[in-house]
Amino acid sequence: MSEQKSAFDIPNKSHIVPGKLTKKDTIQFRCHKDIACFNACCNLADVTLTPYDVIRLKKHLNLDSSAFLKQYTVPFQMDGDGMPGIKLKTDNKGACLLITKEGCSVYKDRPSACRYYALGHMSMKALDSKKPEDYYVLIHEDHCLGHKEDRTLTIEAYRHEQGVESYDQENKEWMDIILKKRSSGPTVGNPPEMSLQLYFMFCFDLDRARRFVSSPSFIATYELDADEMAKLEKDDIALLHFGLRFLKQTLFGEDHGIAMKEGAKEKRIAERKDIIQARIKAETEHKMKTDPRYDPEVQNYLENVDIPVIHAKNKDETAD
């Protein structure tokens, strides 16, 4: 009986050329409209999108983030804990929906993965290091003839030529969250569903995130001055970086200067306790009406039990 592979297994044949490259290393590569394999990579596309990619693409297509996500992306799990990511949607044959015979229809706002091709960009953080290390790998697919072009240049020059430097800068905090999540292990554990929803919203669905930040509940909870709120209402980049700071506070307990108003924390804990108790009461009443075997004494116990509010970062910790 053959062993079944998971979606996270490394394929038998990898297109990645072994070896870690730096910005100073040289590659031989050129892609252009007159090359025989033009559009071949886009006709078999597997493009993971970053938060900044979404901002550029939704503006280019004149869509809000929710509409863009629905029309042009598909979700996938970035790790075994269900961390959500998105890829560009393809047609039934695997072709990118944004490709035309003349080439990419959103070329000036194309995703960072497309800009990097035929390179892969990796970021890793050593256990004894405070900062992650960027490195690169060469991707050599059979159909790609760009590696045979008579041109060599450094990876640094190629990144500048492809305009990917600004993408990396805007995505830096997001990459930091991904690295923290991967290296935290049991400190974070399996993120609760609410945390994953917040992560997806602040990373990819910024127009919905803007409504969330502008809601009376959020404004009543967090200290945000009028100038900052005005910027978040208009500037997607400012909202993205605010959201990434908020996620670092929420997911990892770090202090990124988004303070709660005095008494707001205690109020939220009390409200959550009331909501939990009201839910238990409603469920108990429903049980009593629908199940004659249900013991009324259980209802009395559940109505008066002190419900703990779980807020700790570690799954083994609970609040008093």
KERO-679184 format. One record per residue (C-alpha): x, y, z; residue in three letters; residue number from 1. Coordinates in nm, 4 decimals, padded with zeros to 6 digits. Layout:
N
+----------+----------+----------+------+-----+
:       xx :       yy :       zz : rest :  nr :
+----------+----------+----------+------+-----+
:        X :        Y :        Z :  ala : NUM :
...
+----------+----------+----------+------+-----+
***
This chain:
320
+----------+----------+----------+------+-----+
:       xx :       yy :       zz : rest :  nr :
+----------+----------+----------+------+-----+
:  00.0000 :  00.0000 :  00.0000 :  met :   1 :
:  00.1493 :  00.3324 : -00.1036 :  ser :   2 :
:  00.1824 :  00.6158 :  00.1447 :  glu :   3 :
: -00.0691 :  00.8970 :  00.0926 :  gln :   4 :
:  00.0834 :  01.2434 :  00.0625 :  lys :   5 :
: -00.0581 :  01.5604 :  00.2107 :  ser :   6 :
: -00.0957 :  01.8971 :  00.0412 :  ala :   7 :
:  00.2129 :  02.0165 :  00.2291 :  phe :   8 :
:  00.4490 :  01.7438 :  00.1039 :  asp :   9 :
:  00.7366 :  01.8467 : -00.1207 :  ile :  10 :
:  00.6789 :  01.7136 : -00.4748 :  pro :  11 :
:  00.9150 :  01.4524 : -00.6145 :  asn :  12 :
:  01.0338 :  01.6925 : -00.8805 :  lys :  13 :
:  01.1138 :  02.0422 : -00.7655 :  ser :  14 :
:  01.1753 :  02.3362 : -00.9972 :  his :  15 :
:  01.3889 :  02.5068 : -00.7335 :  ile :  16 :
:  01.7619 :  02.4990 : -00.8084 :  val :  17 :
:  01.9454 :  02.4007 : -00.4860 :  pro :  18 :
:  02.1343 :  02.6810 : -00.3171 :  gly :  19 :
:  02.0682 :  03.0035 : -00.1279 :  lys :  20 :
:  02.1389 :  03.3222 : -00.3201 :  leu :  21 :
:  02.1930 :  03.6784 : -00.1964 :  thr :  22 :
:  02.1275 :  04.0135 : -00.3617 :  lys :  23 :
:  02.4886 :  04.0223 : -00.4811 :  lys :  24 :
:  02.4676 :  03.6895 : -00.6671 :  asp :  25 :
:  02.4301 :  03.6895 : -01.0448 :  thr :  26 :
:  02.1618 :  03.5216 : -01.2549 :  ile :  27 :
:  02.1189 :  03.4700 : -01.6273 :  gln :  28 :
:  01.7590 :  03.5504 : -01.7161 :  phe :  29 :
:  01.5373 :  03.7702 : -01.9292 :  arg :  30 :
:  01.1659 :  03.7549 : -02.0097 :  cys :  31 :
:  01.0176 :  03.9575 : -02.2952 :  his :  32 :
:  00.7241 :  03.9582 : -02.5346 :  lys :  33 :
:  00.9166 :  03.8080 : -02.8268 :  asp :  34 :
:  01.0441 :  03.5014 : -02.6396 :  ile :  35 :
:  00.8946 :  03.1710 : -02.7605 :  ala :  36 :
:  00.7581 :  03.0768 : -02.4161 :  cys :  37 :
:  00.5810 :  03.4105 : -02.3619 :  phe :  38 :
:  00.2730 :  03.3652 : -02.1394 :  asn :  39 :
:  00.3567 :  02.9977 : -02.0683 :  ala :  40 :
:  00.4071 :  03.0568 : -01.6944 :  cys :  41 :
:  00.0809 :  03.2551 : -01.6738 :  cys :  42 :
: -00.1109 :  02.9771 : -01.8462 :  asn :  43 :
: -00.0197 :  02.7430 : -01.5618 :  leu :  44 :
: -00.0318 :  02.9872 : -01.2731 :  ala :  45 :
:  00.0142 :  02.9264 : -00.9009 :  asp :  46 :
:  00.0453 :  03.2770 : -00.7566 :  val :  47 :
:  00.0224 :  03.3409 : -00.3841 :  thr :  48 :
: -00.0841 :  03.6983 : -00.3082 :  leu :  49 :
:  00.0471 :  03.9294 : -00.0394 :  thr :  50 :
: -00.1515 :  04.2083 :  00.1311 :  pro :  51 :
:  00.0148 :  04.4782 : -00.0805 :  tyr :  52 :
: -00.0623 :  04.2774 : -00.3970 :  asp :  53 :
: -00.4323 :  04.2967 : -00.3107 :  val :  54 :
: -00.4175 :  04.6737 : -00.2621 :  ile :  55 :
: -00.2545 :  04.7269 : -00.6019 :  arg :  56 :
: -00.4777 :  04.4824 : -00.7886 :  leu :  57 :
: -00.8119 :  04.5934 : -00.6433 :  lys :  58 :
: -00.7326 :  04.9561 : -00.7273 :  lys :  59 :
: -00.6244 :  04.8643 : -01.0792 :  his :  60 :
: -00.9479 :  04.6702 : -01.1347 :  leu :  61 :
: -01.1595 :  04.9389 : -00.9630 :  asn :  62 :
: -01.3057 :  04.6921 : -00.7127 :  leu :  63 :
: -01.3412 :  04.6968 : -00.3379 :  asp :  64 :
: -01.1420 :  04.4302 : -00.1556 :  ser :  65 :
: -01.4378 :  04.1978 : -00.0926 :  ser :  66 :
: -01.5392 :  04.1979 : -00.4597 :  ala :  67 :
: -01.1799 :  04.1418 : -00.5709 :  phe :  68 :
: -01.1365 :  03.8476 : -00.3344 :  leu :  69 :
: -01.4594 :  03.6884 : -00.4588 :  lys :  70 :
: -01.3884 :  03.7325 : -00.8299 :  gln :  71 :
: -01.0148 :  03.6787 : -00.8570 :  tyr :  72 :
: -00.8866 :  03.4704 : -00.5653 :  thr :  73 :
: -00.9186 :  03.1329 : -00.3975 :  val :  74 :
: -00.8313 :  03.0624 : -00.0315 :  pro :  75 :
: -00.5796 :  02.8075 :  00.0917 :  phe :  76 :
: -00.4206 :  02.7109 :  00.4224 :  gln :  77 :
: -00.0682 :  02.8432 :  00.4681 :  met :  78 :
:  00.0092 :  02.5990 :  00.7492 :  asp :  79 :
: -00.1323 :  02.3086 :  00.9444 :  gly :  80 :
: -00.3060 :  02.5420 :  01.1918 :  asp :  81 :
: -00.5359 :  02.6865 :  00.9263 :  gly :  82 :
: -00.3534 :  03.0189 :  00.8752 :  met :  83 :
: -00.5424 :  03.1583 :  00.5726 :  pro :  84 :
: -00.3787 :  03.2708 :  00.2522 :  gly :  85 :
: -00.5043 :  03.3499 : -00.0971 :  ile :  86 :
: -00.3967 :  03.2646 : -00.4500 :  lys :  87 :
: -00.4957 :  03.4124 : -00.7831 :  leu :  88 :
: -00.7899 :  03.2241 : -00.9307 :  lys :  89 :
: -00.7328 :  03.0378 : -01.2578 :  thr :  90 :
: -00.9595 :  02.8978 : -01.5276 :  asp :  91 :
: -01.0269 :  02.5249 : -01.5663 :  asn :  92 :
: -00.7002 :  02.4804 : -01.7547 :  lys :  93 :
: -00.4941 :  02.6588 : -01.4885 :  gly :  94 :
: -00.4489 :  02.9910 : -01.6690 :  ala :  95 :
: -00.4490 :  03.3169 : -01.4748 :  cys :  96 :
: -00.7741 :  03.5094 : -01.5257 :  leu :  97 :
: -00.5759 :  03.8287 : -01.5828 :  leu :  98 :
: -00.3691 :  03.7054 : -01.8772 :  ile :  99 :
: -00.4342 :  03.8057 : -02.2403 :  thr : 100 :
: -00.2626 :  03.7193 : -02.5696 :  lys : 101 :
: -00.0711 :  04.0451 : -02.5375 :  glu : 102 :
:  00.0460 :  03.9569 : -02.1873 :  gly : 103 :
: -00.0559 :  04.0512 : -01.8349 :  cys : 104 :
: -00.3561 :  04.2852 : -01.8298 :  ser : 105 :
: -00.2491 :  04.4307 : -01.4921 :  val : 106 :
:  00.1242 :  04.4405 : -01.5650 :  tyr : 107 :
:  00.2051 :  04.7666 : -01.3885 :  lys : 108 :
:  00.0330 :  04.6355 : -01.0749 :  asp : 109 :
:  00.1249 :  04.2667 : -01.1111 :  arg : 110 :
:  00.1848 :  04.0681 : -00.7899 :  pro : 111 :
:  00.5258 :  04.0413 : -00.6273 :  ser : 112 :
:  00.5526 :  03.6677 : -00.7087 :  ala : 113 :
:  00.5154 :  03.7528 : -01.0783 :  cys : 114 :
:  00.7749 :  04.0276 : -01.0500 :  arg : 115 :
:  01.0235 :  03.7945 : -00.8852 :  tyr : 116 :
:  00.9912 :  03.5121 : -01.1393 :  tyr : 117 :
:  01.2173 :  03.3210 : -01.2084 :  ala : 118 :
:  01.3318 :  03.3796 : -00.8524 :  leu : 119 :
:  01.1765 :  03.2783 : -00.5223 :  gly : 120 :
:  01.2070 :  03.5077 : -00.2226 :  his : 121 :
:  01.2511 :  03.3481 :  00.1187 :  met : 122 :
:  01.2810 :  03.4959 :  00.4657 :  ser : 123 :
:  01.4122 :  03.3026 :  00.7649 :  met : 124 :
:  01.5006 :  03.3959 :  01.1206 :  lys : 125 :
:  01.7707 :  03.2086 :  01.3077 :  ala : 126 :
:  01.7046 :  03.1228 :  01.6724 :  leu : 127 :
:  01.9895 :  03.3450 :  01.7894 :  asp : 128 :
:  01.9033 :  03.6363 :  01.5581 :  ser : 129 :
:  01.6757 :  03.9353 :  01.6147 :  lys : 130 :
:  01.6208 :  04.0053 :  01.2460 :  lys : 131 :
:  01.5113 :  03.7716 :  00.9653 :  pro : 132 :
:  01.7491 :  03.6941 :  00.6811 :  glu : 133 :
:  01.6348 :  03.7380 :  00.3221 :  asp : 134 :
:  01.7621 :  03.5020 :  00.0582 :  tyr : 135 :
:  01.6621 :  03.3901 : -00.2879 :  tyr : 136 :
:  01.6368 :  03.0695 : -00.4919 :  val : 137 :
:  01.6397 :  03.0197 : -00.8646 :  leu : 138 :
:  01.3297 :  02.8598 : -01.0207 :  ile : 139 :
:  01.3978 :  02.6661 : -01.3415 :  his : 140 :
:  01.0806 :  02.5288 : -01.5043 :  glu : 141 :
:  01.1104 :  02.3203 : -01.8187 :  asp : 142 :
:  00.8978 :  02.5527 : -02.0317 :  his : 143 :
:  01.0908 :  02.8692 : -01.9425 :  cys : 144 :
:  01.3423 :  02.9836 : -02.2049 :  leu : 145 :
:  01.4368 :  03.3002 : -02.0193 :  gly : 146 :
:  01.7340 :  03.1227 : -01.8626 :  his : 147 :
:  01.8891 :  03.0836 : -02.2103 :  lys : 148 :
:  01.8789 :  03.4561 : -02.2866 :  glu : 149 :
:  02.2187 :  03.6222 : -02.3211 :  asp : 150 :
:  02.1941 :  03.8544 : -02.0224 :  arg : 151 :
:  02.3356 :  03.8379 : -01.6717 :  thr : 152 :
:  02.2698 :  04.0707 : -01.3812 :  leu : 153 :
:  02.2741 :  04.0683 : -01.0031 :  thr : 154 :
:  01.9620 :  03.9786 : -00.8084 :  ile : 155 :
:  01.9734 :  04.3284 : -00.6601 :  glu : 156 :
:  01.9618 :  04.4797 : -01.0101 :  ala : 157 :
:  01.6855 :  04.2397 : -01.1163 :  tyr : 158 :
:  01.4727 :  04.3316 : -00.8133 :  arg : 159 :
:  01.5141 :  04.7009 : -00.8973 :  his : 160 :
:  01.4301 :  04.6398 : -01.2647 :  glu : 161 :
:  01.1107 :  04.4525 : -01.1719 :  gln : 162 :
:  01.0000 :  04.7144 : -00.9182 :  gly : 163 :
:  00.9680 :  04.4599 : -00.6400 :  val : 164 :
:  01.1546 :  04.6575 : -00.3733 :  glu : 165 :
:  00.8506 :  04.8646 : -00.2722 :  ser : 166 :
:  00.6407 :  04.5472 : -00.2546 :  tyr : 167 :
:  00.8874 :  04.3886 : -00.0130 :  asp : 168 :
:  00.8904 :  04.7024 :  00.1992 :  gln : 169 :
:  00.5113 :  04.7227 :  00.2282 :  glu : 170 :
:  00.4869 :  04.3481 :  00.3005 :  asn : 171 :
:  00.7671 :  04.3445 :  00.5590 :  lys : 172 :
:  00.5407 :  04.3544 :  00.8663 :  glu : 173 :
:  00.3157 :  04.0856 :  00.7181 :  trp : 174 :
:  00.6170 :  03.8603 :  00.6593 :  met : 175 :
:  00.7177 :  03.9271 :  01.0181 :  asp : 176 :
:  00.3801 :  03.7949 :  01.1375 :  ile : 177 :
:  00.4175 :  03.4826 :  00.9228 :  ile : 178 :
:  00.7655 :  03.4187 :  01.0652 :  leu : 179 :
:  00.6482 :  03.4770 :  01.4224 :  lys : 180 :
:  00.3601 :  03.2364 :  01.3721 :  lys : 181 :
:  00.5881 :  02.9660 :  01.2315 :  arg : 182 :
:  00.8476 :  03.0033 :  01.5069 :  ser : 183 :
:  00.6120 :  03.0427 :  01.8044 :  ser : 184 :
:  00.5060 :  02.6785 :  01.8226 :  gly : 185 :
:  00.2992 :  02.6007 :  02.1331 :  pro : 186 :
:  00.3184 :  02.9648 :  02.2490 :  thr : 187 :
:  00.0431 :  03.0472 :  02.0016 :  val : 188 :
: -00.0902 :  02.6989 :  01.9375 :  gly : 189 :
: -00.3956 :  02.6685 :  01.7176 :  asn : 190 :
: -00.5280 :  03.0252 :  01.6706 :  pro : 191 :
: -00.8965 :  03.0639 :  01.7566 :  pro : 192 :
: -01.1363 :  03.1211 :  01.4682 :  glu : 193 :
: -01.1850 :  03.4866 :  01.5647 :  met : 194 :
: -00.8095 :  03.5523 :  01.5428 :  ser : 195 :
: -00.7947 :  03.3949 :  01.1980 :  leu : 196 :
: -01.0866 :  03.6104 :  01.0829 :  gln : 197 :
: -00.9140 :  03.9241 :  01.2118 :  leu : 198 :
: -00.5925 :  03.8191 :  01.0371 :  tyr : 199 :
: -00.7676 :  03.7622 :  00.7038 :  phe : 200 :
: -00.9621 :  04.0875 :  00.7270 :  met : 201 :
: -00.6653 :  04.3117 :  00.8139 :  phe : 202 :
: -00.4351 :  04.1456 :  00.5592 :  cys : 203 :
: -00.6611 :  04.0973 :  00.2596 :  phe : 204 :
: -01.0083 :  04.2514 :  00.3023 :  asp : 205 :
: -00.9125 :  04.6081 :  00.3906 :  leu : 206 :
: -01.2423 :  04.7691 :  00.2947 :  asp : 207 :
: -01.4167 :  04.5465 :  00.5472 :  arg : 208 :
: -01.1370 :  04.6208 :  00.7967 :  ala : 209 :
: -01.2019 :  04.9920 :  00.7482 :  arg : 210 :
: -01.5667 :  04.9461 :  00.8453 :  arg : 211 :
: -01.4548 :  04.7470 :  01.1493 :  phe : 212 :
: -01.2103 :  05.0162 :  01.2660 :  val : 213 :
: -01.4739 :  05.2862 :  01.2092 :  ser : 214 :
: -01.7394 :  05.1014 :  01.4100 :  ser : 215 :
: -01.8689 :  05.2562 :  01.7357 :  pro : 216 :
: -01.7525 :  04.9494 :  01.9287 :  ser : 217 :
: -01.3906 :  04.9780 :  01.8085 :  phe : 218 :
: -01.3800 :  05.3544 :  01.8628 :  ile : 219 :
: -01.5184 :  05.3099 :  02.2146 :  ala : 220 :
: -01.2476 :  05.0552 :  02.2940 :  thr : 221 :
: -00.9232 :  05.1957 :  02.1495 :  tyr : 222 :
: -00.7436 :  05.5300 :  02.1784 :  glu : 223 :
: -00.7250 :  05.6672 :  01.8248 :  leu : 224 :
: -00.6939 :  06.0407 :  01.7642 :  asp : 225 :
: -00.8934 :  06.2213 :  01.4965 :  ala : 226 :
: -00.5971 :  06.2627 :  01.2595 :  asp : 227 :
: -00.5156 :  05.8918 :  01.2682 :  glu : 228 :
: -00.8787 :  05.7939 :  01.2134 :  met : 229 :
: -00.9030 :  06.0316 :  00.9170 :  ala : 230 :
: -00.5943 :  05.8712 :  00.7620 :  lys : 231 :
: -00.7246 :  05.5180 :  00.8157 :  leu : 232 :
: -01.0515 :  05.6108 :  00.6453 :  glu : 233 :
: -00.8732 :  05.7160 :  00.3241 :  lys : 234 :
: -00.5307 :  05.5511 :  00.3036 :  asp : 235 :
: -00.5130 :  05.1753 :  00.2360 :  asp : 236 :
: -00.1397 :  05.1600 :  00.3116 :  ile : 237 :
: -00.1862 :  05.3320 :  00.6488 :  ala : 238 :
: -00.4763 :  05.0979 :  00.7284 :  leu : 239 :
: -00.2696 :  04.7921 :  00.6306 :  leu : 240 :
:  00.0174 :  04.8845 :  00.8616 :  his : 241 :
: -00.2210 :  04.9751 :  01.1426 :  phe : 242 :
: -00.3922 :  04.6383 :  01.0995 :  gly : 243 :
: -00.0610 :  04.4511 :  01.1055 :  leu : 244 :
:  00.0365 :  04.6272 :  01.4292 :  arg : 245 :
: -00.3043 :  04.5422 :  01.5725 :  phe : 246 :
: -00.2575 :  04.1772 :  01.4748 :  leu : 247 :
:  00.0817 :  04.1626 :  01.6471 :  lys : 248 :
: -00.0825 :  04.2868 :  01.9651 :  gln : 249 :
: -00.3735 :  04.0450 :  01.9289 :  thr : 250 :
: -00.1833 :  03.7333 :  01.8204 :  leu : 251 :
:  00.1426 :  03.7716 :  02.0113 :  phe : 252 :
:  00.0665 :  04.0082 :  02.2998 :  gly : 253 :
:  00.3185 :  04.2687 :  02.1819 :  glu : 254 :
:  00.2810 :  04.6395 :  02.2525 :  asp : 255 :
:  00.2551 :  04.8393 :  01.9296 :  his : 256 :
:  00.1043 :  05.1550 :  02.0728 :  gly : 257 :
: -00.2640 :  05.0811 :  02.0109 :  ile : 258 :
: -00.3872 :  05.1526 :  02.3608 :  ala : 259 :
: -00.7251 :  05.0619 :  02.5016 :  met : 260 :
: -00.9293 :  05.3349 :  02.6657 :  lys : 261 :
: -00.9462 :  05.3419 :  03.0427 :  glu : 262 :
: -01.1929 :  05.0836 :  03.1695 :  gly : 263 :
: -01.2535 :  04.9414 :  02.8202 :  ala : 264 :
: -01.0802 :  04.6120 :  02.8939 :  lys : 265 :
: -01.2841 :  04.5496 :  03.2092 :  glu : 266 :
: -01.6026 :  04.6460 :  03.0252 :  lys : 267 :
: -01.5300 :  04.4032 :  02.7410 :  arg : 268 :
: -01.4604 :  04.1192 :  02.9852 :  ile : 269 :
: -01.7886 :  04.1880 :  03.1639 :  ala : 270 :
: -01.9788 :  04.2062 :  02.8346 :  glu : 271 :
: -01.8291 :  03.8781 :  02.7173 :  arg : 272 :
: -01.9218 :  03.7131 :  03.0467 :  lys : 273 :
: -02.2797 :  03.8391 :  03.0145 :  asp : 274 :
: -02.2977 :  03.7146 :  02.6550 :  ile : 275 :
: -02.1690 :  03.3701 :  02.7513 :  ile : 276 :
: -02.4136 :  03.3424 :  03.0397 :  gln : 277 :
: -02.7049 :  03.4620 :  02.8233 :  ala : 278 :
: -02.6129 :  03.2028 :  02.5580 :  arg : 279 :
: -02.6029 :  02.9255 :  02.8190 :  ile : 280 :
: -02.9387 :  03.0376 :  02.9580 :  lys : 281 :
: -03.0983 :  03.0369 :  02.6123 :  ala : 282 :
: -02.9552 :  02.6952 :  02.5317 :  glu : 283 :
: -03.0726 :  02.5608 :  02.8683 :  thr : 284 :
: -03.4267 :  02.6924 :  02.8178 :  glu : 285 :
: -03.4352 :  02.5389 :  02.4722 :  his : 286 :
: -03.3183 :  02.2065 :  02.6121 :  lys : 287 :
: -03.5868 :  02.2118 :  02.8808 :  met : 288 :
: -03.8573 :  02.2751 :  02.6207 :  lys : 289 :
: -03.7391 :  02.0135 :  02.3754 :  thr : 290 :
: -03.5959 :  01.7422 :  02.6007 :  asp : 291 :
: -03.8199 :  01.6178 :  02.8856 :  pro : 292 :
: -03.5250 :  01.4303 :  03.0360 :  arg : 293 :
: -03.3361 :  01.7540 :  03.0986 :  tyr : 294 :
: -03.2779 :  01.8228 :  03.4720 :  asp : 295 :
: -03.3960 :  02.1715 :  03.5871 :  pro : 296 :
: -03.1236 :  02.1738 :  03.8526 :  glu : 297 :
: -02.8652 :  02.1930 :  03.5741 :  val : 298 :
: -03.0220 :  02.5192 :  03.4587 :  gln : 299 :
: -02.9911 :  02.6696 :  03.8049 :  asn : 300 :
: -02.6259 :  02.5672 :  03.8225 :  tyr : 301 :
: -02.5391 :  02.7065 :  03.4804 :  leu : 302 :
: -02.7126 :  03.0369 :  03.5489 :  glu : 303 :
: -02.5102 :  03.0945 :  03.8650 :  asn : 304 :
: -02.1720 :  02.9436 :  03.7767 :  val : 305 :
: -01.8841 :  03.1889 :  03.7500 :  asp : 306 :
: -01.7793 :  03.1675 :  03.3843 :  ile : 307 :
: -01.4020 :  03.2185 :  03.3368 :  pro : 308 :
: -01.3014 :  03.4563 :  03.0576 :  val : 309 :
: -01.0234 :  03.3060 :  02.8507 :  ile : 310 :
: -00.7815 :  03.5668 :  02.7259 :  his : 311 :
: -00.4352 :  03.4172 :  02.7691 :  ala : 312 :
: -00.1931 :  03.3646 :  02.4812 :  lys : 313 :
: -00.1056 :  03.0142 :  02.5945 :  asn : 314 :
: -00.3704 :  02.7481 :  02.5523 :  lys : 315 :
: -00.2854 :  02.6179 :  02.9021 :  asp : 316 :
: -00.3553 :  02.9536 :  03.0703 :  glu : 317 :
: -00.6897 :  03.1060 :  03.1654 :  thr : 318 :
: -00.7810 :  03.4284 :  03.3346 :  ala : 319 :
: -00.8846 :  03.4364 :  03.6967 :  asp : 320 :
+----------+----------+----------+------+-----+
***
